Amino acid sequence: MQMDNAVEVQNLSKSFGTVRSNQNISLTVKKGEILALLGENGSGKSTFVNMLAGIYTPESGTISINGEVQHFSSPQDAIAAGIGMVHQHFKLVEVMSALENITLGERKAGFFIQKNKIAEKIRQLAEQFGFAIDLDKKIYTMSVSEKQTVEIVKILYQGARILILDEPTAVLTPQETENLFSTLRRMRSEGCSIIIITHKLNEVMSISDRVTVLHKGKLAGTVCTKDTSEEELAGMMIGEKVNLSYEYIKVPLSEKPLLSIKKLSFVNKSGAKRLDNITFDLHGGEMLGIAGIVGSGQKELCEVLTGISAASGSAIFEGSELLKMSPLEIRRLGIRMNFVPEDRLGMGLVAGMDVTDNILLRSYDSSRGIFIDRKSGGKHAEDIVKRYGIATPSIHNAVKQLSGGNIQKILLAREIEMHPKFLIVSYPFRGLDVGATNTIIATLNEQKKHGIAILLIAEDIDQICAICDRVMVLHDGKNMGIIDPKSTTKETIGLMMMGKYTSDGVSK
């Protein structure tokens, strides 16, 4: 192993049953380097980094850290060797402070006596790498970027100098993303080695030194970032030439709005106002994007419009007041919600059930009598799998065995097949590769052509601005303005998301 390599992996392989997730993967990560790891959904990225982080044990191959072959049996072994992983969904105790989370696991005799010295050590570490952190602040009061900072400082404090970041910018504003990248560049200059997993090719080109691409569990290649392009990387990921531009279509809108929202407000059980006098109209054939930092009221808006939560104000859909109706009554009006929570398989689908049964979940109440016609249900599932390009060995396959992109296709197809007039689509692109994202966009555009009104909630500003007719920006439950995405800069939208700017040009 070369002395300038922090990580060297040789012929790493891992299988789950008959599925070979990784087949003889080899790569290196240099000291003071940022390596981007790319691949479409199901390519084996997660399996690979989980072996590096000690979560999975490889069946064959070797992992060498700073010249020494390692055999990890737990994440603690990986940390001891200098590898730490920041997961997309943070592993923090919400009711504890930043200091308590960072030092969790090392509580020993004399900890509280040494608390001030430990806190000072952490502050010096944070200053070294350019982090701003309030050690006394509780996690549940923090923004997403602040929580991410705690996660990174935590693994640095544990001694890690090789970091794995899984989709670190998924829920950050453009400004927060640039701040993170500035920090990563500083960490690189301090000799840290970083592996970053992301589907955002523009970010790969901005932050990485080299890029390793996986395709169907195998190594597709490693290239220097300065010598490649987004188009080339996408082709390596998918295995064929890919169109990277998001398709926007404009269709004639309905003369009258299908949905009219007036002064919609919602207060949660804790007494916090999560929606504050929201007003907007939505026409048939229109896609209205909702931009905002996670927790700005997007989830509450979805739940109110589908009857899950009660609210004040007015929400008129084709002359019917939704706020007075039950979820079943709203669904029968033609309103469908495709919601992608953090746990798709826990809230969106039933993990252990097969494709057919998950598709039938939305139509069970239309069956005649108490029995479900499984024969016709199977034919319907076969048709959906074919038309939506869902990759599954069989309609009798458990959905938990499918990739994220195919799980998302099932969720969306199930709602569309109910022939909605108004479709609420929440986070449909979360964690999806280029090919799966374009498939979902094409599906949504097809619904626009049929005059369906679409409310789209997504994290990626580039995607929202590219495919939506208008964009409403939420901050802390307030409508900061509805803008034309084709004539508004991404930086302005980012300021609106942070509550520092409104669409009428008023700085906060």
C-alpha positions in Angstrom: 0.0 0.0 0.0 1.3 3.5 -0.9 2.0 5.6 2.2 -0.1 8.5 0.8 -3.2 6.3 0.8 -5.4 6.5 3.9 -7.7 3.7 2.7 -7.0 0.9 0.3 -9.7 -1.7 -0.5 -9.0 -4.8 -2.5 -11.6 -7.1 -4.0 -14.3 -6.5 -1.4 -17.4 -8.6 -1.9 -20.7 -9.0 0.0 -23.9 -10.9 -0.7 -27.4 -11.0 0.8 -28.9 -14.4 -0.1 -28.7 -14.7 -3.8 -28.2 -10.9 -4.3 -24.5 -10.0 -4.8 -24.4 -6.4 -3.6 -20.7 -5.9 -4.0 -18.4 -7.9 -6.4 -14.7 -7.5 -6.0 -14.7 -3.7 -5.4 -11.2 -2.1 -5.2 -10.4 1.5 -4.6 -8.1 3.9 -2.7 -8.7 7.1 -0.8 -5.6 9.3 -0.4 -4.7 11.3 2.6 -6.1 14.8 2.2 -8.6 13.8 -0.5 -12.3 14.0 -1.1 -13.6 11.0 -3.0 -17.1 11.0 -4.3 -18.9 7.7 -4.5 -21.6 7.5 -7.2 -24.0 4.9 -8.4 -27.7 4.4 -9.2 -30.1 3.0 -6.6 -29.2 -0.6 -5.9 -25.6 -0.2 -7.2 -24.1 -1.3 -3.9 -22.9 2.1 -2.4 -24.5 1.6 0.9 -23.3 -1.9 1.3 -19.8 -0.8 0.5 -19.6 2.1 3.0 -21.3 0.0 5.6 -18.4 -2.5 5.4 -15.9 0.4 5.7 -17.8 1.7 8.7 -17.8 -1.8 10.4 -21.6 -2.3 10.1 -21.3 -5.2 7.7 -18.6 -7.8 7.5 -17.2 -8.5 4.0 -17.3 -12.1 2.7 -13.9 -11.6 1.0 -11.4 -9.0 0.2 -9.3 -6.7 2.5 -9.6 -3.2 4.0 -6.3 -1.5 4.8 -6.2 1.8 6.9 -2.9 3.8 6.8 -1.1 0.7 5.6 -2.5 -1.9 8.1 -5.0 -4.6 7.2 -8.2 -4.3 9.3 -10.9 -6.7 10.3 -13.9 -4.8 11.5 -16.6 -6.6 13.5 -18.4 -3.4 14.7 -18.5 0.4 14.1 -16.4 0.8 17.3 -13.6 -1.2 15.5 -13.8 1.2 12.5 -13.7 4.3 14.8 -10.7 2.8 16.6 -9.0 2.5 13.2 -9.9 6.2 12.4 -13.1 5.8 10.2 -16.3 7.6 11.1 -19.6 7.7 9.2 -22.2 10.5 9.3 -25.5 8.9 8.2 -28.2 10.7 6.2 -30.5 10.3 9.1 -28.6 11.5 12.2 -27.9 9.3 15.2 -28.4 11.8 17.9 -30.4 11.9 21.2 -32.8 14.8 20.7 -33.2 15.7 24.3 -29.5 15.9 25.0 -27.1 18.8 24.4 -24.4 18.9 21.7 -21.8 18.2 24.4 -23.7 15.2 25.8 -24.1 13.7 22.3 -20.5 14.2 21.4 -19.2 12.5 24.5 -21.9 9.9 24.7 -20.3 6.5 25.2 -17.3 7.7 27.1 -19.0 8.6 30.4 -16.7 7.4 33.0 -15.5 8.2 36.5 -14.6 11.9 36.8 -16.4 12.9 33.6 -18.4 15.7 35.2 -15.3 16.9 37.1 -13.5 17.1 33.7 -16.5 18.5 31.8 -15.1 22.0 31.3 -11.7 20.6 30.1 -13.5 18.2 27.7 -15.7 21.0 26.4 -12.7 23.2 25.8 -11.0 20.3 23.9 -14.1 20.0 21.7 -14.2 23.8 21.0 -10.5 23.7 20.0 -11.2 20.8 17.7 -14.2 22.7 16.2 -12.1 25.8 15.7 -9.3 23.8 14.0 -11.8 22.6 11.3 -13.9 25.8 11.1 -17.1 24.6 12.8 -19.4 26.9 14.7 -21.0 24.9 17.5 -23.0 25.7 20.7 -22.2 22.8 23.0 -25.0 23.6 25.5 -27.7 23.7 22.9 -30.3 20.9 22.9 -30.5 18.8 19.7 -34.2 19.2 19.2 -33.8 23.0 19.0 -31.2 22.8 16.2 -31.5 23.3 12.5 -30.5 20.4 10.2 -27.1 21.9 9.4 -26.4 22.3 13.2 -27.2 18.7 13.8 -25.0 17.7 11.0 -22.2 19.7 12.6 -22.6 17.9 15.9 -22.4 14.5 14.0 -19.2 15.5 12.3 -17.6 16.9 15.4 -18.6 13.8 17.3 -16.7 11.4 15.1 -13.7 13.8 14.9 -13.6 13.9 18.7 -13.7 10.1 18.7 -10.5 10.2 16.7 -11.7 9.7 13.1 -9.7 11.3 10.3 -11.4 9.3 7.6 -15.0 10.5 7.2 -17.9 8.9 5.2 -20.8 11.4 4.5 -24.0 9.9 3.2 -26.1 12.4 1.2 -24.9 15.3 3.5 -26.6 18.0 1.4 -30.0 16.3 1.0 -31.9 18.8 3.2 -29.6 21.8 3.2 -30.2 25.2 1.7 -27.7 26.4 -1.0 -26.0 28.6 1.6 -25.7 25.8 4.1 -24.3 23.5 1.4 -21.6 26.0 0.5 -20.8 26.4 4.2 -20.4 22.6 4.5 -18.2 22.4 1.4 -16.0 25.2 2.8 -15.6 23.1 6.0 -14.9 19.9 4.0 -12.2 21.7 2.0 -10.6 22.9 5.2 -10.7 19.4 6.6 -9.0 18.2 3.5 -6.3 20.8 3.9 -5.8 19.5 7.5 -5.1 16.0 6.1 -8.5 14.4 6.6 -9.8 11.9 4.0 -13.5 12.2 3.0 -15.8 9.8 1.1 -19.0 11.6 0.1 -22.1 9.9 -1.3 -24.4 12.1 -3.3 -26.7 11.9 -6.3 -26.1 15.6 -7.1 -23.6 15.6 -9.9 -23.0 19.4 -9.8 -21.9 19.0 -6.2 -19.6 16.1 -7.1 -17.9 18.4 -9.7 -17.6 21.2 -7.1 -16.3 19.3 -4.1 -14.5 16.1 -5.1 -10.9 15.4 -6.2 -11.8 12.0 -7.7 -15.0 10.0 -8.3 -15.5 6.3 -8.0 -18.6 4.9 -9.7 -20.4 1.6 -8.9 -22.8 -0.1 -11.3 -24.9 -3.2 -10.4 -22.5 -4.1 -7.6 -19.4 -3.8 -9.6 -16.7 -1.1 -10.0 -17.5 0.9 -13.1 -14.4 3.0 -12.8 -12.5 5.8 -10.9 -11.8 9.1 -12.6 -10.2 12.5 -11.7 -12.9 15.1 -11.3 -11.1 17.7 -13.4 -10.9 15.2 -16.3 -14.6 14.2 -16.4 -18.1 15.8 -16.8 -21.5 15.3 -15.3 -22.6 13.6 -18.6 -19.8 11.1 -18.4 -20.4 10.3 -14.8 -24.1 9.8 -15.4 -23.3 7.4 -18.3 -21.0 5.4 -16.0 -23.7 5.2 -13.4 -26.5 4.1 -15.6 -24.5 2.2 -18.2 -25.7 4.2 -21.1 -25.9 7.9 -22.3 -28.3 9.9 -20.0 -30.1 13.2 -20.6 -29.3 15.3 -17.5 -31.7 18.1 -18.2 -35.0 18.0 -16.3 -38.0 18.3 -18.6 -40.4 21.1 -18.0 -43.7 21.2 -19.9 -46.3 23.9 -19.9 -49.9 22.9 -20.5 -53.2 24.9 -20.6 -54.5 25.5 -17.1 -58.0 25.1 -15.9 -60.0 28.3 -16.1 -60.8 28.2 -12.4 -58.5 27.0 -9.6 -59.1 23.4 -8.5 -57.9 24.3 -5.1 -58.2 27.6 -3.2 -56.4 28.0 0.2 -57.2 31.0 2.3 -55.5 31.9 5.6 -54.8 28.2 6.5 -53.3 27.9 10.0 -52.4 24.9 12.1 -51.3 24.6 15.7 -49.8 21.4 16.9 -50.4 19.6 20.2 -47.6 21.5 21.8 -49.2 24.8 21.0 -46.7 25.7 18.3 -48.0 27.3 15.1 -46.8 25.1 12.2 -48.9 26.8 9.5 -49.4 30.6 9.7 -52.1 32.1 7.4 -51.1 30.3 4.2 -52.9 31.5 1.1 -52.6 30.2 -2.5 -54.5 28.9 -5.5 -53.7 25.8 -7.7 -55.1 25.2 -11.2 -55.6 21.9 -13.0 -52.5 21.2 -15.2 -50.2 23.2 -12.9 -47.4 22.0 -10.8 -46.8 24.2 -7.7 -43.5 23.5 -5.9 -43.1 23.9 -2.2 -39.5 24.9 -1.1 -38.4 25.1 2.5 -36.0 23.7 5.0 -37.3 20.5 6.5 -39.8 21.3 9.3 -41.0 24.5 7.8 -44.6 23.3 7.6 -44.5 21.0 4.6 -45.6 17.9 6.4 -48.4 19.8 8.2 -49.7 21.2 4.9 -49.9 17.6 3.5 -51.7 16.3 6.5 -54.2 19.2 6.6 -55.1 18.9 2.9 -55.6 15.1 3.3 -57.8 15.3 6.4 -55.2 13.8 8.8 -54.9 17.0 10.9 -57.5 19.7 11.7 -56.8 23.3 10.9 -58.4 26.8 10.7 -59.0 28.8 7.6 -60.3 27.5 4.3 -59.3 24.9 1.7 -61.9 24.7 -1.1 -61.5 21.9 -3.6 -64.0 22.0 -6.5 -66.5 23.7 -4.2 -66.0 21.4 -1.2 -64.5 22.5 2.0 -61.7 20.0 2.8 -61.3 21.1 6.4 -64.7 19.7 7.3 -64.1 16.3 5.7 -62.6 13.0 6.8 -59.6 11.5 5.0 -61.8 8.9 3.3 -64.2 11.6 2.1 -61.3 13.7 0.8 -59.8 10.6 -1.0 -63.1 9.9 -2.7 -63.0 13.5 -4.1 -59.9 12.6 -6.1 -57.2 13.8 -3.8 -54.2 11.5 -3.5 -51.1 12.0 -1.5 -47.8 10.3 -2.3 -45.8 10.9 0.8 -42.2 9.7 1.2 -41.3 9.8 4.8 -37.8 9.1 6.2 -39.0 5.5 6.6 -40.6 4.7 3.3 -41.1 1.1 4.3 -42.5 1.9 7.7 -45.1 4.5 6.7 -45.4 4.3 2.9 -45.5 0.6 2.3 -45.6 -2.6 4.3 -42.0 -4.0 4.0 -42.8 -7.7 4.4 -45.8 -7.7 1.9 -45.3 -8.3 -1.8 -45.7 -5.9 -4.6 -49.2 -6.9 -5.4 -50.5 -6.5 -1.8 -48.9 -3.1 -1.4 -50.6 -1.9 -4.6 -53.9 -3.3 -3.4 -53.7 -1.4 -0.1 -55.2 1.7 -1.7 -58.1 -0.1 -3.3 -59.2 -2.6 -0.7 -62.3 -0.5 0.3 -63.6 -0.8 -3.3 -63.8 -4.6 -3.2 -67.1 -6.3 -3.4 -67.9 -7.9 0.0 -65.2 -8.9 2.4 -63.0 -10.8 -0.1 -60.3 -9.2 -2.3 -60.1 -10.3 -5.9 -56.4 -11.4 -5.9 -56.4 -12.7 -9.4 -57.4 -9.4 -11.0 -55.1 -7.7 -8.4 -52.2 -9.7 -9.7 -52.9 -8.8 -13.3 -53.2 -5.1 -12.2 -49.8 -5.3 -10.4 -48.2 -7.0 -13.5 -49.5 -4.1 -15.6 -48.1 -1.4 -13.2 -44.7 -3.1 -13.0 -44.5 -3.1 -16.8 -45.8 0.4 -17.5 -43.8 2.1 -14.7 -40.6 0.2 -15.3 -40.4 -1.3 -11.8 -37.5 -3.7 -11.5 -38.6 -6.6 -9.4 -38.0 -10.4 -9.8 -41.7 -11.0 -9.4 -44.9 -9.2 -8.2 -44.7 -11.7 -5.3 -41.4 -10.3 -4.2 -41.4 -8.5 -0.8 -40.9 -4.7 -1.4 -38.2 -4.5 1.3 -35.9 -6.4 -1.2 -36.3 -3.6 -3.8 -34.1 -0.6 -4.3 -35.2 2.9 -3.2 -36.0 4.0 -6.7 -38.3 1.0 -7.4 -40.0 1.4 -4.0 -40.7 5.1 -4.9 -42.1 4.0 -8.3 -44.6 1.7 -6.5 -45.7 4.5 -4.2 -46.3 6.9 -7.0 -47.9 4.4 -9.4 -50.3 3.3 -6.7 -51.6 6.8 -6.3 -51.8 7.7 -10.0 -53.7 4.5 -10.7 -56.5 5.7 -8.5 -57.1 8.5 -11.2 -56.7 11.6 -8.9 -57.7 15.1 -9.8 -55.2 16.6 -7.4 -51.9 14.9 -6.5 -49.8 15.8 -3.5 -46.3 14.5 -4.0 -43.9 14.8 -1.1 -40.1 14.2 -1.5 -40.5 11.9 -4.5 -36.8 12.3 -5.5 -35.2 11.7 -2.1 -32.2 9.4 -2.5 -32.9 8.6 -6.2 -30.4 8.4 -8.9 -30.5 10.3 -12.2 -32.4 7.6 -14.1 -35.1 7.0 -11.5 -35.5 10.8 -11.0 -36.2 11.4 -14.7 -38.7 8.5 -14.7 -40.6 10.1 -11.8 -40.5 13.6 -13.5 -41.8 12.1 -16.8 -44.7 10.4 -14.8 -45.6 13.7 -13.1 -45.5 15.6 -16.4 -47.8 13.1 -18.0 -50.3 13.8 -15.2 -50.1 17.5 -15.9 -51.1 16.8 -19.5 -54.2 15.2 -18.2 -55.2 18.3 -16.3 -54.2 17.0 -12.8 -53.1 19.7 -10.3 -49.8 18.7 -8.6 -48.5 20.0 -5.3 -44.8 19.0 -5.3 -42.7 19.1 -2.1 -39.0 18.4 -2.7 -35.6 19.2 -1.2 -33.5 19.9 -4.3 -34.0 23.5 -5.4 -32.6 22.8 -8.9 -35.2 20.1 -9.4 -38.1 22.2 -8.1 -37.1 25.2 -10.2 -36.6 23.1 -13.4 -40.0 21.3 -13.5 -42.5 23.5 -11.6 -44.7 26.3 -13.0 -44.5 28.3 -9.7 -42.7 27.8 -6.4 -44.0 28.8 -2.9 -41.3 29.2 -0.2 -42.1 28.3 3.4 -40.2 29.4 6.4 -41.4 28.5 10.0 -44.9 27.9 8.7 -45.1 31.2 6.9 -45.5 31.8 3.1 -42.4 33.9 2.2 -43.8 34.3 -1.3 -44.7 32.6 -4.6 -42.2 33.1 -7.3 -41.5 32.3 -10.9 -38.6 29.8 -10.7 -37.4 30.7 -14.2 -36.6 34.3 -13.2 -35.5 33.9 -9.6 -32.0 32.9 -8.5 -31.3 29.9 -6.4 -29.5 32.1 -3.9 -32.7 34.3 -3.5 -34.8 31.2 -2.9 -32.2 30.0 -0.3 -32.5 33.3 1.6 -36.3 33.0 1.5 -36.1 29.5 2.9 -34.0 30.9 5.8 -36.6 33.6 6.5 -34.2 36.4 5.4 -36.0 37.6 2.3 -39.5 37.7 0.8 -40.6 37.6 -2.8 -41.5 41.3 -2.8 -37.8 42.1 -2.1 -38.0 42.8 1.6 -35.0 41.7 3.5 -35.6 40.4 7.0 
